[in-house]
Amino acid sequence: MKKTIILYSFLLVAVMIPFSLQCCFAQPQTPEFLWTNRMQVNDVAVSKDGNYIAAVNDTGLYYFASSSSVPIWWCEPSADYPVISVVISSNGEYVAFGTDNVGYICYFRNSRSRVNLQNPTWSSQPFPDAVTRGTFDMSDNGDYVAVGGSGESIYYFADCMTRSGSGQTSTWSNLLSGLINSVDLSSDGRYVALGGMRIAGGGFVAFYKNAFSSPYPTEPLWWSEDVWDVALDVALSDDGFAVTAVTSSSSLHYWKNAATLSGNPSANWDYGVPLYRVDASTNGDRIVAFSGQIGSLYFWANSRQRIDGTRDWIRLESETVYDAAISDDGSIIAAVTGNASGYWAYFYAYDGNLLGNAFQLDALSDKISMSADGTTVAVGGAPKSPDSLYVFETESTVTPLPVGGEIQPSNTLELIVHHVQLVAPYLLASMLAVATLITVLARTRQR
C-alpha cells in the first residue's frame, strides 16, 4: 500500500512541476504576420490593449481594428495640412493627430464607435510649426496631451475628453531657450520629459512634475545641459524615476530619481556611442536604443541600479536600423531595418534571442509601434504603392515586471527565490492533491 501511495504521489508531482515551471519560464512565442495595407504611413500608433491601430499619412487619419486591414473610419483634412503624427489612448477610445506646415492637433473621442468619414471632436489653435512624430504624446486615459517640436514651447492640454470645437488653447505652455525634438508623457500625464537643441548651441533635457494639476508648472523642475550634443529622443518612466536621452554624436544618458532633481543635474550613467532613438520599459529598467544609419540595436537591463552604461547585448550590427520599440514590461523588442537585400522586421526576447525569423517587407517601413504587452506590433512607411503598413501578433507569456519602486539587481539567489514564489501555488496544489490521494487510499484500505 505504501508503495502505491508513493508511486501515485511521485507521478502527480512529476506532472505538476514541469507545468509550474513552464508558467514561470515561458518565452514569447514566434511572431505571426496578420495583415498588410497598401498605404503611405507618416506615423502609426497601437493602443496599449492591442485592439486598435491609428495610422496617418498626407491624406489623413485611418483607424483600424488590429484584426482587419480595412479601416473602420477615417478623417481627411485639408490637403494644406498633411497629417504627420498620431497618438492613441490605452483602450483606443481617444485619438489625436498633428499636422505639417501650420501645425494643429485634432482630437477624436468615441473612436471605437465611429464609422466611415469623420470630423474631429475638437482642434487646437495653430502652432508656430509642424507637430512632428515623437514630439506629441497622450496619457493612457486620453485626457492629457503634450505637444512640442513646434518651435521653442511645450504645450500641455488637460481635460481633453470634455473639450469641443475649434481654436482650443493649451492649459499651460512654457517658452524654452531651445528647439524641442522629443516629448514623452508618463501614462497618467503627471510627468513630462523633453529633449532638444539649445538656441545657444548644444543639447538639453528638461523635466516637468505635476503637469496635470494646478498650480501648473511655469518652468521645468530641472534642465540639464549634460548631453553635450543635440538630444534627439527621450524616454520617461511612468513613476517619474528615470529619464533616458540619446544624442546624435555622443551617447546615451540616464538620470535616476528624476522627480527629485533640480537645477542642471548630470546623468548618473552614460554610454558613449552615437544614437538616434530610445525606448524603455514603463519602469525605466530595460532600455533599447539604436544608431540609425550607422546600424546596431543596443539593450540595457537593470538600468535603475546601474553605475555605468555597459550594454547587455548588441544586435543587427550589419543593418541600418530605422526604428525600434520595447514592450511595457521590457520582454519583447521589435525593430525595422534595411540592408542590401531589402527591408526587414525583427523580433527579440529581452535576453537577445531572436523570436522566429526576420520578416521581409515590400518597401521601406521606418516607423514602429507596439501594444503594452508587445503582442500587437504595427510597422509603417512612406511608400505609396507597395504594401507599407504591416501588423504582427506575438503571444507573450513572460511574467510582467513591476512598474515603479526600486528594482534590485538580479542574481542567482534572487532568481531562485523569485521563481520559487511563482511556482509555490502550483506546488501547494500538488501537495494538497497528494494529501487527498493518501487519505482516499487509506480509507479504501480500511474498508
C-alpha positions, -999 to +999 in steps of 0.1 A: +000+000+000+028+024+009+045+017-024+013+025-042+009+058-024+045+068-030+042+059-067+010+079-072+025+109-053+056+108-074+037+107-106+014+136-096+043+158-085+063+149-116+034+161-138+027+193-118+063+206-115+070+209-153+037+227-157+046+251-128+080+258-143+065+264-177+042+290-163+072+309-150+099+305-175+079+305-208+093+328-235+075+350-260+062+329-290+072+333-326+056+364-342+029+359-368+021+381-397-015+392-396-022+417-425-009+445-446-024+476-462-011+494-493-009+529-479+016+556-471+024+559-434+038+590-418+032+577-383+014+548-366+001+542-330-011+509-314-034+511-284-019+496-253-046+469-252-035+459-287-071+461-301-068+493-323-043+509-346-043+545-359-022+553-390-017+587-407-004+600-440-006+630-462-043+625-468-055+619-433-061+596-403-072+559-407-085+539-377-083+501-377-092+472-355-060+452-351-076+422-366-085+438-400-068+457-428-099+476-436-102+509-417-133+513-396-133+551-400-111+579-414-107+616-414-094+636-444-085+672-435-074+699-460-046+690-483-028+721-470-023+703-437-007+668-442-010+646-411+024+636-399+019+624-363-006+604-343-013+593-307-039+569-292-052+562-257-047+529-239-081+515-249-083+531-283-112+553-274-093+586-279-071+595-308-053+627-318-032+637-348-008+665-356-003+683-389+025+697-411+030+732-424+010+752-400+007+728-370-026+718-355-037+690-333-071+674-339-087+652-312-113+624-315-134+609-287-157+579-291-133+565-316-144+529-310-180+536-321-172+558-352-176+545-387-167+559-422-157+595-428-154+615-396-146+650-382-126+657-351-143+665-317-120+695-313-089+711-328-063+734-314-052+769-323-023+768-348+012+763-335+043+781-349+055+750-367+046+714-376+036+688-349+062+662-358+064+625-349+079+619-315+071+654-302+035+646-294+021+623-267-011+613-249-018+599-214-032+564-212-067+576-204-067+602-233-074+632-210-039+648-213-019+657-244+016+672-246+029+689-278+065+700-285+086+702-317+066+732-328+092+760-321+105+767-286+075+759-264+059+730-248+021+730-248+000+709-224-037+702-229-057+690-199-094+679-199-092+668-235-121+644-232-146+672-224-134+698-250-152+705-282-150+729-312-121+746-329-094+770-317-088+752-284-059+767-264-034+748-242-040+746-204-004+758-199+027+763-220+063+771-214+087+790-237+121+775-237+155+786-249+157+756-272+140+737-300+122+706-290+130+673-308+112+648-285+084+647-259+075+618-236+045+619-212+040+595-183+010+572-186-010+592-161+000+626-175+018+638-144+054+639-157+068+653-190+103+649-203+117+669-233+149+668-253+162+691-280+187+717-291+197+748-272+195+781-290+230+789-278+242+755-292+244+720-277+216+700-264+193+699-234+169+676-215+141+691-193+117+675-169+083+687-156+065+674-125+027+676-116+020+688-152-017+678-149-027+697-118-030+733-107-009+752-100+005+743-133+043+744-139+058+777-153+092+762-159+109+728-158+117+711-125+152+707-139+170+715-172+202+695-179+229+705-204+249+674-196+242+659-230+268+679-249+250+675-282+215+678-296+191+654-278+172+635-305+150+614-283+139+609-247+122+581-227+105+586-193+094+560-168+058+562-156+068+567-120+090+597-128+121+579-115+141+576-148+148+598-178+168+585-207+181+606-236+202+599-267+222+623-289+235+621-325+272+622-319+279+615-283+259+590-262+230+577-241+224+594-208+204+581-178+190+602-149+178+585-117+153+599-092+142+624-119+112+637-099+135+648-071+162+665-091+167+703-096+190+727-114+213+713-140+219+677-130+244+654-145+233+620-157+240+590-134+255+570-162+262+572-199+271+551-229+294+566-255+281+559-290+261+580-314+224+570-311+192+581-329+162+569-308+155+553-275+126+534-259+122+520-224+100+497-203+075+516-183+096+514-151+127+526-170+147+495-161+151+479-196+162+502-225+166+497-262+183+522-285+197+523-320+221+543-341+202+547-374+224+547-405+254+535-385+235+504-376+232+483-344+205+477-318+216+481-282+199+468-250+204+475-213+188+457-183+188+467-146+192+503-156+178+517-124+206+501-105+235+507-129+265+528-122+279+525-157+264+522-192+280+489-203+254+474-227+240+439-221+239+430-258+241+444-293+223+430-324+218+440-361+254+453-365+252+449-403+218+465-406+205+501-409+181+503-380+152+527-387+131+523-356+127+501-325+102+496-297+101+477-264+070+463-246+060+479-213+075+451-193+106+450-214+101+414-225+098+419-263+118+442-286+109+449-322+130+466-348+127+476-385+159+476-407+173+477-441+202+461-459+214+453-494+188+425-497+158+445-486+138+457-456+131+436-425+112+434-393+130+416-364+116+405-330+137+397-299+132+385-264+148+406-237+177+381-235+186+390-271+173+357-286+156+362-320+120+352-320+114+333-352+129+345-385+130+381-397+101+392-419+109+407-452+089+439-460+080+450-495+092+486-490+109+510-466+088+509-434+106+530-408+080+536-381+070+511-354+045+509-326+035+481-302+009+473-276+018+474-239+025+436-238+042+435-272+016+411-287+004+436-314+031+454-335+024+478-364+051+488-389+046+516-414+065+536-440+062+563-466+060+545-500+026+548-516+024+519-540+039+488-523+025+474-491+039+495-463+015+491-433+021+457-416+006+442-385+021+413-365+010+393-335+032+378-308+019+357-279+037+368-247+037+346-217+065+363-198+058+373-162+054+411-163+079+433-144+066+457-117+062+493-125+076+518-101+098+513-070+134+503-067+144+472-086+173+453-072+200+438-095+193+402-105+215+374-090+212+337-089+197+335-054+171+362-061+161+345-093+156+312-075+136+328-047+115+347-073+107+316-093+100+295-062+075+322-052+058+319-086+058+281-085+046+279-049+008+280-057+012+251-081+034+231-057+009+237-030-019+224-052+003+193-059+008+187-021-029+191-014-037+167-042-012+142-028-026+145+007-061+139-007-049+109-026-033+094+006-065+100+026-087+083+000-064+053-004-061+049+034-099+049+038-102+025+009-078+001+026-096+004+060-128-008+042 
